[in-house]
Amino acid sequence: MASKLVFTPLRLGPLSLKNRFIKAATFEGVMPRGQVSDALIDFHTEVARGGATMTTVAYCAVSPGGRVHRDTIVLDSDRAAQLRRLTDAVHAEGALVCAQIGHAGLVANTLSNRTPTLAPSTRLSAPAMGLVRAATAEQLDAVVDDFGAAAANAVEAGFDAIEIHMGHGYLLSSFFSPKLNKRTDRYGGDTVRRAELARRVAERVRLTVGQSVAVTAKFNMDDGVPGGFWLTDSLPTARLLQSDGHLDALQLTGGSSLQNPMYYFRGDVPLAEFIASQPRAVGLGLRVIGRRLFRSYPFAEAFFLPLARQFRSALSMPLMLLGGINRLDTAENALAEGFELVAMGRALLRDPNLVNNFREETATEGLCIHCMKCMPTVYSGTHCVLRPTVV
């Protein structure tokens, strides 16, 4: 197994990675009122023991208004002190740990947060349960400052890497989108201007942390909606981010939590489980509109690979392949095609020890059956429903 590419070391910015497997950000659902719980620490130490070179804590908001809902961590100085327990525990297991930071934008539940959110242009948002106003230039300056402060707090908390959330319809992603961004100032219009906010954020994060940690971004290749961010915009935007030189890698993703969440999950929609997990009124609404909100896409191994190849061809910077990676040969072939890292989500929910099993030659494929019934568990502690015990 030592000859396998996936078990060769890699330099990522200042980091020495022992292998090429990253645990992708998966909202853990165990941060009541944004507190760092023992369950959150256990979630990531289990992944660390399982052999992944780095695990990613999701989702750390850069401000109270940038939370997805009230049970989201805000990466302020108080949480940084709490998160030190988590980073120390992961390091003790021989792995590295990354903080995903972002602003939820149109995906934020303002009723839960009890604070307004921001959008590139004024529009209705179902997650926000109402109208979200277009951000002013001054508010966007504050967002850039918030990202810088969160990055500094991540370093103080002991994180080895920072992942800037530029995907899934969150704030930076929404500015990329010609469908969501109708501005006429420096932040809207052509592809370059729609990339301005994300570029400013990446610059501020890098200037804040220097070379002390790796800085990456989760980046949408395709929003999965008509008129949204697609290759004609996303490829030149990625080239801009590469030319700026502030990022050590891109993790390539797609889809929109705002408009098309199943595009980045793929598989059957567990609608009955979603309905059961919600308050009665929300459940009744899902019975009516659930099939329109959650479109069904057949699962395929490495389903983002055809899109990601376009980026591998166009870019020289390190890239992480994400999306339905369950088999050892998939990961090995991805590296042979020039991707530096692979990111796994559901496969490691089902079996956190999978990377060790690959290394020890006791498995060549994960146990995940892509049933998607893990999705509704984000409201009670994210887990695979087929595992005999939940940590």
C-alpha positions, 0 to 999 in steps of 0.5 A, a space after each residue: 500500500 505504501 506505493 499508492 499515490 493516496 498515501 504519499 505525503 503532500 505540502 499544502 502551504 505550510 502544512 505537511 499532509 501525511 496522505 491525500 484524504 480530507 474530511 469535507 465540511 459536514 454540518 455536525 448539528 451538535 453546537 447548541 446555541 453555538 457552543 462547542 460541545 463534547 459531541 462536536 469534539 468527539 465527531 472530529 477526533 473519531 475522524 482523526 483516529 480513522 486516518 484522514 490527514 485533516 478534518 474540517 469543522 463546519 460551519 463557523 460563521 464570521 458574524 452573528 448575522 452570518 450564521 445559518 441559524 442560532 445553533 451555529 458557531 460564531 468564530 469569535 474570541 470566546 469560541 476560539 478559546 472553546 475550540 482549542 479543546 477540539 484542535 488539541 484533541 484532533 492533534 493528539 490523534 495525529 491529524 490536522 484540523 481546518 476551520 470552514 469560515 463564512 457568511 450564510 447570506 441568503 441561506 441564513 434563517 433570520 428568525 432563528 438568528 434574530 438578526 438581519 442577513 445580507 444579499 448582493 441584491 434585494 430578494 425574497 429568501 425562503 431560508 430567511 423567511 422573508 425579504 433580504 435587503 441588498 448589502 451596502 458598500 459599508 456593510 460589505 467592508 464590515 464583512 471583509 473585516 469580519 472574515 479577517 477577525 474570524 481568521 485570526 481567531 481560527 489561528 488563536 484556536 489552533 487550527 492548521 487551515 482555514 477554508 473560506 466558504 465560496 459555495 452553495 449560495 452562501 454570501 460570497 457564492 451569491 455575489 458570483 451568481 448572475 442570477 442573484 447579483 444584479 448590482 451595478 457598483 464595483 461588486 456587480 456586473 461582469 464576472 470580474 466585478 462579481 468576484 470582487 468581494 470574494 477576492 477581497 475576503 481571500 486577500 484579507 484572510 491571507 494578510 491576517 494569517 500570513 503563512 502560519 496556516 493553509 488557506 483554501 476555499 470551497 468553490 462552486 463550479 456550477 450552481 445547478 440552477 438556470 442562469 446561475 454561476 456556471 463554467 463560463 463564469 466559474 473558470 475565469 473566476 478561479 483563474 482570478 483567485 489563482 492569480 491573486 495568490 492568496 489561496 493554497 488550494 480550491 475544493 471544487 463543489 457545486 449546487 445551492 443550499 438556497 435553490 438546489 441543495 440536492 445537486 451537491 448531495 445526489 441520491 434519493 430525497 429522504 422527504 419523509 425523514 425531513 418532514 418528521 424532523 421539522 416542526 409541524 407547520 414546516 412539515 406540512 409545507 414540505 408535504 406541499 413543496 418538498 418535491 419541488 424544493 428537493 430535486 432528485 439526482 441519481 448518485 454516481 461515483 465521483 459525480 463532480 469529476 467531469 466538471 472538475 476536470 475542466 478546472 484541472 485543465 485550466 489551473 496550476 494550483 492544488 485542487 481537491 476533488 469532492 463529490 461521491 468518492 467512496 472507492 480507493 480506486 476513485 481516489 487513486 485515479 483522481 490523483 493520477 489525473 492531477 488532483 492533489 487531494 480528495 475530500 470525503 463526506 458521507 463515506 466517512 460518516 458511515 465509516 470514520 475508519 475508512 482511510 485506515 481500512 484503505 491503508 491496511 488493505 482491509 477495504 477498497 470501498 466504503 460502506 455508504 449506500 447513498 440513501 441520503 437519510 443522514 441529511 435530516 439528522 443535521 437537526 439532531 446530531 449528524 450521523 449515518 442512520 445505519 451505524 450501530 452506535 452514534 458518537 
